[in-house]
Amino acid sequence: MALFKKRTVGKPGEWYYCLVHKKVEEGPECPAKDRFGPYASRAEAEHAMQLARERNVEWENDPRWHDTPAASTDDD
């Protein structure tokens, strides 16, 4: 077990949205599993959840990602 945590250092001007604390961070303060980003600006990071919702709707409606086969008609 390590005595010290390895801290990920971000580049200046990188913004993240922390899913645990529900706040915008400059540089990665929380673990990667708990954040979205990096974003180029604070404003982009503030809208991370809205962007994720929009992308989810797009993906849910994208016919390339549907695993269910088309309905078959068995009228024989």
VMD Tcl script that builds the backbone (N, CA, C; Angstrom):
set m [mol new atoms 228]
animate dup $m
set s [atomselect $m all]
$s set {name element resname resid chain x y z} {
  {N N MET 1 A 0.839 -1.182 0.000}
  {CA C MET 1 A 0.000 0.000 0.000}
  {C C MET 1 A 0.880 1.240 0.000}
  {N N ALA 2 A 0.563 2.161 -0.880}
  {CA C ALA 2 A 1.365 3.373 -1.007}
  {C C ALA 2 A 1.085 4.325 0.152}
  {N N LEU 3 A 2.116 4.994 0.582}
  {CA C LEU 3 A 1.956 5.972 1.654}
  {C C LEU 3 A 1.436 7.309 1.130}
  {N N PHE 4 A 1.747 7.594 -0.106}
  {CA C PHE 4 A 1.336 8.861 -0.684}
  {C C PHE 4 A 0.508 8.611 -1.934}
  {N N LYS 5 A -0.526 9.394 -2.093}
  {CA C LYS 5 A -1.347 9.297 -3.303}
  {C C LYS 5 A -0.632 10.001 -4.438}
  {N N LYS 6 A -0.686 9.405 -5.602}
  {CA C LYS 6 A -0.154 10.063 -6.782}
  {C C LYS 6 A -1.228 11.012 -7.279}
  {N N ARG 7 A -0.927 12.278 -7.314}
  {CA C ARG 7 A -1.901 13.285 -7.714}
  {C C ARG 7 A -1.722 13.600 -9.187}
  {N N THR 8 A -2.816 13.575 -9.907}
  {CA C THR 8 A -2.785 13.918 -11.320}
  {C C THR 8 A -2.784 15.433 -11.448}
  {N N VAL 9 A -1.833 15.947 -12.161}
  {CA C VAL 9 A -1.733 17.390 -12.329}
  {C C VAL 9 A -2.243 17.752 -13.709}
  {N N GLY 10 A -3.179 18.664 -13.754}
  {CA C GLY 10 A -3.730 19.110 -15.021}
  {C C GLY 10 A -2.976 20.302 -15.559}
  {N N LYS 11 A -3.269 20.638 -16.773}
  {CA C LYS 11 A -2.662 21.801 -17.399}
  {C C LYS 11 A -3.443 23.044 -16.991}
  {N N PRO 12 A -2.786 24.172 -16.872}
  {CA C PRO 12 A -3.520 25.405 -16.550}
  {C C PRO 12 A -4.601 25.659 -17.599}
  {N N GLY 13 A -5.769 26.027 -17.139}
  {CA C GLY 13 A -6.866 26.312 -18.055}
  {C C GLY 13 A -7.736 25.127 -18.384}
  {N N GLU 14 A -7.441 23.949 -17.831}
  {CA C GLU 14 A -8.305 22.787 -18.030}
  {C C GLU 14 A -9.368 22.786 -16.943}
  {N N TRP 15 A -10.598 22.596 -17.346}
  {CA C TRP 15 A -11.718 22.610 -16.417}
  {C C TRP 15 A -12.407 21.258 -16.413}
  {N N TYR 16 A -12.895 20.857 -15.259}
  {CA C TYR 16 A -13.564 19.573 -15.071}
  {C C TYR 16 A -14.860 19.785 -14.299}
  {N N TYR 17 A -15.784 18.830 -14.453}
  {CA C TYR 17 A -16.994 18.835 -13.648}
  {C C TYR 17 A -16.954 17.598 -12.762}
  {N N CYS 18 A -16.967 17.801 -11.439}
  {CA C CYS 18 A -16.920 16.695 -10.493}
  {C C CYS 18 A -18.329 16.176 -10.260}
  {N N LEU 19 A -18.534 14.893 -10.514}
  {CA C LEU 19 A -19.843 14.260 -10.359}
  {C C LEU 19 A -20.195 14.011 -8.896}
  {N N VAL 20 A -19.202 13.895 -8.029}
  {CA C VAL 20 A -19.443 13.653 -6.615}
  {C C VAL 20 A -19.832 14.950 -5.906}
  {N N HIS 21 A -19.042 15.989 -6.131}
  {CA C HIS 21 A -19.274 17.262 -5.449}
  {C C HIS 21 A -20.201 18.200 -6.218}
  {N N LYS 22 A -20.505 17.807 -7.476}
  {CA C LYS 22 A -21.377 18.604 -8.349}
  {C C LYS 22 A -20.898 20.049 -8.451}
  {N N LYS 23 A -19.603 20.155 -8.786}
  {CA C LYS 23 A -19.015 21.483 -8.937}
  {C C LYS 23 A -17.937 21.466 -10.014}
  {N N VAL 24 A -17.629 22.649 -10.490}
  {CA C VAL 24 A -16.593 22.831 -11.505}
  {C C VAL 24 A -15.251 22.988 -10.795}
  {N N GLU 25 A -14.226 22.343 -11.356}
  {CA C GLU 25 A -12.885 22.411 -10.794}
  {C C GLU 25 A -11.907 22.832 -11.873}
  {N N GLU 26 A -10.942 23.660 -11.509}
  {CA C GLU 26 A -9.853 23.954 -12.447}
  {C C GLU 26 A -8.741 22.979 -12.128}
  {N N GLY 27 A -8.417 22.172 -13.108}
  {CA C GLY 27 A -7.454 21.101 -12.878}
  {C C GLY 27 A -8.151 19.938 -12.208}
  {N N PRO 28 A -7.637 18.737 -12.376}
  {CA C PRO 28 A -8.295 17.574 -11.793}
  {C C PRO 28 A -8.059 17.485 -10.289}
  {N N GLU 29 A -9.082 17.801 -9.506}
  {CA C GLU 29 A -8.982 17.683 -8.050}
  {C C GLU 29 A -9.472 16.316 -7.586}
  {N N CYS 30 A -10.459 15.775 -8.272}
  {CA C CYS 30 A -11.052 14.490 -7.895}
  {C C CYS 30 A -10.582 13.399 -8.858}
  {N N PRO 31 A -10.734 12.127 -8.464}
  {CA C PRO 31 A -10.309 11.025 -9.337}
  {C C PRO 31 A -11.032 11.050 -10.687}
  {N N ALA 32 A -10.387 10.536 -11.691}
  {CA C ALA 32 A -10.934 10.540 -13.053}
  {C C ALA 32 A -12.290 9.853 -13.127}
  {N N LYS 33 A -12.515 8.826 -12.304}
  {CA C LYS 33 A -13.796 8.113 -12.337}
  {C C LYS 33 A -14.957 8.979 -11.863}
  {N N ASP 34 A -14.652 10.096 -11.220}
  {CA C ASP 34 A -15.683 10.952 -10.644}
  {C C ASP 34 A -15.837 12.286 -11.367}
  {N N ARG 35 A -15.294 12.405 -12.576}
  {CA C ARG 35 A -15.357 13.717 -13.235}
  {C C ARG 35 A -15.539 13.600 -14.735}
  {N N PHE 36 A -16.057 14.663 -15.317}
  {CA C PHE 36 A -16.123 14.834 -16.767}
  {C C PHE 36 A -15.097 15.892 -17.128}
  {N N GLY 37 A -14.491 15.751 -18.299}
  {CA C GLY 37 A -13.563 16.773 -18.754}
  {C C GLY 37 A -12.315 16.140 -19.317}
  {N N PRO 38 A -11.396 16.931 -19.740}
  {CA C PRO 38 A -11.282 18.368 -19.531}
  {C C PRO 38 A -12.085 19.179 -20.544}
  {N N TYR 39 A -12.466 20.362 -20.116}
  {CA C TYR 39 A -13.144 21.334 -20.967}
  {C C TYR 39 A -12.237 22.542 -21.122}
  {N N ALA 40 A -12.416 23.271 -22.208}
  {CA C ALA 40 A -11.556 24.415 -22.503}
  {C C ALA 40 A -11.883 25.632 -21.652}
  {N N SER 41 A -13.111 25.694 -21.132}
  {CA C SER 41 A -13.490 26.868 -20.344}
  {C C SER 41 A -14.363 26.459 -19.160}
  {N N ARG 42 A -14.460 27.357 -18.209}
  {CA C ARG 42 A -15.311 27.127 -17.049}
  {C C ARG 42 A -16.769 26.993 -17.478}
  {N N ALA 43 A -17.188 27.815 -18.436}
  {CA C ALA 43 A -18.573 27.781 -18.913}
  {C C ALA 43 A -18.918 26.410 -19.505}
  {N N GLU 44 A -18.009 25.838 -20.276}
  {CA C GLU 44 A -18.250 24.509 -20.843}
  {C C GLU 44 A -18.394 23.471 -19.733}
  {N N ALA 45 A -17.544 23.543 -18.734}
  {CA C ALA 45 A -17.609 22.589 -17.626}
  {C C ALA 45 A -18.904 22.750 -16.836}
  {N N GLU 46 A -19.399 23.975 -16.709}
  {CA C GLU 46 A -20.652 24.215 -15.996}
  {C C GLU 46 A -21.836 23.553 -16.688}
  {N N HIS 47 A -21.736 23.347 -18.001}
  {CA C HIS 47 A -22.818 22.738 -18.772}
  {C C HIS 47 A -22.559 21.261 -19.073}
  {N N ALA 48 A -21.652 20.647 -18.330}
  {CA C ALA 48 A -21.273 19.250 -18.579}
  {C C ALA 48 A -22.459 18.305 -18.467}
  {N N MET 49 A -23.285 18.467 -17.458}
  {CA C MET 49 A -24.414 17.558 -17.266}
  {C C MET 49 A -25.458 17.731 -18.374}
  {N N GLN 50 A -25.687 18.954 -18.798}
  {CA C GLN 50 A -26.625 19.207 -19.895}
  {C C GLN 50 A -26.106 18.561 -21.175}
  {N N LEU 51 A -24.827 18.710 -21.440}
  {CA C LEU 51 A -24.221 18.110 -22.622}
  {C C LEU 51 A -24.326 16.585 -22.563}
  {N N ALA 52 A -24.103 16.005 -21.389}
  {CA C ALA 52 A -24.213 14.550 -21.242}
  {C C ALA 52 A -25.643 14.087 -21.508}
  {N N ARG 53 A -26.637 14.818 -21.007}
  {CA C ARG 53 A -28.038 14.458 -21.263}
  {C C ARG 53 A -28.350 14.516 -22.760}
  {N N GLU 54 A -27.878 15.568 -23.426}
  {CA C GLU 54 A -28.124 15.703 -24.868}
  {C C GLU 54 A -27.478 14.556 -25.639}
  {N N ARG 55 A -26.259 14.201 -25.275}
  {CA C ARG 55 A -25.568 13.104 -25.960}
  {C C ARG 55 A -26.267 11.778 -25.707}
  {N N ASN 56 A -26.758 11.572 -24.490}
  {CA C ASN 56 A -27.477 10.334 -24.187}
  {C C ASN 56 A -28.724 10.198 -25.047}
  {N N VAL 57 A -29.451 11.287 -25.233}
  {CA C VAL 57 A -30.654 11.256 -26.070}
  {C C VAL 57 A -30.274 10.925 -27.513}
  {N N GLU 58 A -29.196 11.552 -28.000}
  {CA C GLU 58 A -28.736 11.269 -29.369}
  {C C GLU 58 A -28.385 9.791 -29.518}
  {N N TRP 59 A -27.649 9.250 -28.573}
  {CA C TRP 59 A -27.211 7.854 -28.657}
  {C C TRP 59 A -28.387 6.899 -28.521}
  {N N GLU 60 A -29.335 7.221 -27.656}
  {CA C GLU 60 A -30.501 6.355 -27.489}
  {C C GLU 60 A -31.348 6.297 -28.754}
  {N N ASN 61 A -31.301 7.346 -29.548}
  {CA C ASN 61 A -32.101 7.408 -30.769}
  {C C ASN 61 A -31.301 7.082 -32.024}
  {N N ASP 62 A -30.051 6.722 -31.875}
  {CA C ASP 62 A -29.203 6.383 -33.008}
  {C C ASP 62 A -29.449 4.921 -33.387}
  {N N PRO 63 A -29.955 4.655 -34.583}
  {CA C PRO 63 A -30.276 3.277 -34.966}
  {C C PRO 63 A -29.055 2.356 -35.018}
  {N N ARG 64 A -27.864 2.902 -35.143}
  {CA C ARG 64 A -26.652 2.067 -35.179}
  {C C ARG 64 A -26.360 1.411 -33.835}
  {N N TRP 65 A -26.956 1.905 -32.744}
  {CA C TRP 65 A -26.641 1.398 -31.420}
  {C C TRP 65 A -27.749 0.546 -30.823}
  {N N HIS 66 A -28.765 0.244 -31.578}
  {CA C HIS 66 A -29.844 -0.583 -31.063}
  {C C HIS 66 A -29.500 -2.053 -31.228}
  {N N ASP 67 A -29.524 -2.789 -30.138}
  {CA C ASP 67 A -29.214 -4.215 -30.177}
  {C C ASP 67 A -30.443 -5.068 -30.429}
  {N N THR 68 A -31.623 -4.497 -30.266}
  {CA C THR 68 A -32.830 -5.278 -30.446}
  {C C THR 68 A -33.106 -5.458 -31.928}
  {N N PRO 69 A -33.407 -6.673 -32.342}
  {CA C PRO 69 A -33.702 -6.909 -33.763}
  {C C PRO 69 A -35.040 -6.285 -34.134}
  {N N ALA 70 A -35.188 -6.014 -35.389}
  {CA C ALA 70 A -36.444 -5.466 -35.887}
  {C C ALA 70 A -37.566 -6.457 -35.635}
  {N N ALA 71 A -38.749 -5.957 -35.381}
  {CA C ALA 71 A -39.906 -6.844 -35.115}
  {C C ALA 71 A -40.190 -7.675 -36.336}
  {N N SER 72 A -40.371 -8.978 -36.091}
  {CA C SER 72 A -40.684 -9.875 -37.202}
  {C C SER 72 A -42.162 -10.208 -37.161}
  {N N THR 73 A -42.703 -10.464 -38.322}
  {CA C THR 73 A -44.113 -10.830 -38.382}
  {C C THR 73 A -44.210 -12.302 -38.732}
  {N N ASP 74 A -44.862 -13.058 -37.873}
  {CA C ASP 74 A -45.055 -14.502 -38.084}
  {C C ASP 74 A -46.521 -14.768 -38.345}
  {N N ASP 75 A -46.970 -14.427 -39.542}
  {CA C ASP 75 A -48.380 -14.592 -39.906}
  {C C ASP 75 A -48.618 -15.861 -40.705}
  {N N ASP 76 A -47.722 -16.827 -40.655}
  {CA C ASP 76 A -47.838 -18.055 -41.449}
  {C C ASP 76 A -48.881 -18.966 -40.900}
}
mol reanalyze $m
mol bondsrecalc $m
mol representation Tube
mol addrep $m
